[in-house]
Amino acid sequence: MEVSRSDRRYAYEGVVDLRKGALGLRALVGKPEEDALYLFSNRRRNLLKLLSVDKWGTWAGTRRLHHNHFDWPEDPRGRQKLTAQELACLVMGGDLKKLRLKELLAG
């Protein structure tokens, strides 16, 4: 799966025990959509895990920021859909709120 080609990217609100592996994260999602990408974060927001399910199986990846924290989107519904640009900004440790404000002002 190419992450940039998936149009289903979700950031889960709240704190997740990231000691969970792929199967533990999959249980949090319920029935994951094929070729969707799910993101989870720890309490300090310096570590995230990505989960994806494709036709070959389930995979999980980890990203840690050593000197900063992720600008994690919060949503009371439990998960929030991200654009490709928002995903890239989030994973690189950028300011997601500034990016969204810029997109809103651009129209």
C-alpha positions as CSV (number, residue, x, y, z in Angstrom):
1,M,0.0,0.0,0.0
2,E,1.2,3.5,-0.8
3,V,0.3,5.8,2.1
4,S,0.0,8.8,-0.2
5,R,-2.5,7.1,-2.4
6,S,-4.9,6.1,0.3
7,D,-7.8,8.5,0.7
8,R,-8.7,7.1,4.1
9,R,-6.4,8.4,6.9
10,Y,-7.6,8.6,10.4
11,A,-6.1,10.0,13.6
12,Y,-7.5,8.5,16.8
13,E,-8.2,10.9,19.7
14,G,-7.0,10.1,23.2
15,V,-4.1,8.2,24.6
16,V,-3.3,4.7,23.5
17,D,-0.9,2.3,25.1
18,L,1.6,2.0,22.3
19,R,3.1,-1.2,23.7
20,K,0.3,-2.8,21.7
21,G,1.3,-4.4,18.5
22,A,-0.6,-4.6,15.2
23,L,-3.3,-6.9,16.5
24,G,-3.9,-4.9,19.6
25,L,-4.3,-1.7,17.6
26,R,-6.5,-3.5,15.1
27,A,-8.8,-4.5,18.0
28,L,-9.1,-0.8,18.9
29,V,-10.2,0.1,15.4
30,G,-12.8,-2.7,15.3
31,K,-13.1,-3.8,11.6
32,P,-10.5,-1.8,9.8
33,E,-11.1,-0.8,6.2
34,E,-8.7,-2.2,3.7
35,D,-6.0,0.3,2.5
36,A,-6.9,2.7,5.3
37,L,-4.3,4.2,7.6
38,Y,-4.9,4.6,11.3
39,L,-2.7,6.7,13.6
40,F,-2.4,6.5,17.4
41,S,-0.4,8.5,19.9
42,N,1.0,8.2,23.4
43,R,0.3,10.6,26.3
44,R,3.3,12.8,25.7
45,R,2.6,13.0,22.0
46,N,6.2,12.3,21.0
47,L,5.4,8.8,19.6
48,L,2.9,7.6,17.1
49,K,2.0,4.3,15.6
50,L,0.5,3.8,12.1
51,L,-1.7,0.8,11.4
52,S,-2.8,-0.4,8.0
53,V,-4.5,-3.5,6.7
54,D,-4.1,-4.5,3.1
55,K,-4.9,-7.7,1.1
56,W,-1.6,-9.3,2.3
57,G,-2.0,-8.6,6.0
58,T,-1.7,-6.1,8.9
59,W,1.3,-3.9,9.5
60,A,2.3,-1.3,12.0
61,G,4.9,1.4,12.0
62,T,6.3,3.7,14.6
63,R,7.6,7.3,14.5
64,R,9.2,9.1,17.4
65,L,10.1,12.8,17.8
66,H,13.1,13.2,20.1
67,H,13.0,17.0,20.6
68,N,9.4,17.9,20.0
69,H,5.8,16.6,20.1
70,F,3.2,15.8,17.5
71,D,0.4,18.5,17.0
72,W,-2.2,15.8,17.5
73,P,-5.7,16.6,16.2
74,E,-8.5,16.2,18.9
75,D,-12.0,15.2,17.9
76,P,-14.8,14.2,20.3
77,R,-16.1,11.6,17.8
78,G,-13.0,9.5,18.5
79,R,-11.3,9.6,15.1
80,Q,-10.6,12.4,12.6
81,K,-10.1,12.1,8.9
82,L,-6.9,13.6,7.5
83,T,-5.9,14.8,4.1
84,A,-2.6,13.7,2.6
85,Q,-1.1,17.1,3.3
86,E,-2.3,17.0,6.9
87,L,-0.8,13.5,7.3
88,A,2.5,14.6,6.0
89,C,2.5,17.6,8.3
90,L,1.6,15.5,11.3
91,V,4.2,12.8,10.8
92,M,7.0,15.3,10.2
93,G,6.2,17.1,13.5
94,G,4.7,20.2,11.8
95,D,2.0,22.5,13.2
96,L,-1.3,21.0,12.0
97,K,-3.4,23.9,13.3
98,K,-1.4,26.4,11.3
99,L,-1.7,24.2,8.2
100,R,-5.5,24.0,8.6
101,L,-5.8,27.7,9.2
102,K,-3.7,28.3,6.0
103,E,-6.0,26.0,4.0
104,L,-9.1,27.6,5.4
105,L,-7.9,31.1,4.5
106,A,-6.8,30.0,1.0
107,G,-10.4,29.0,0.5
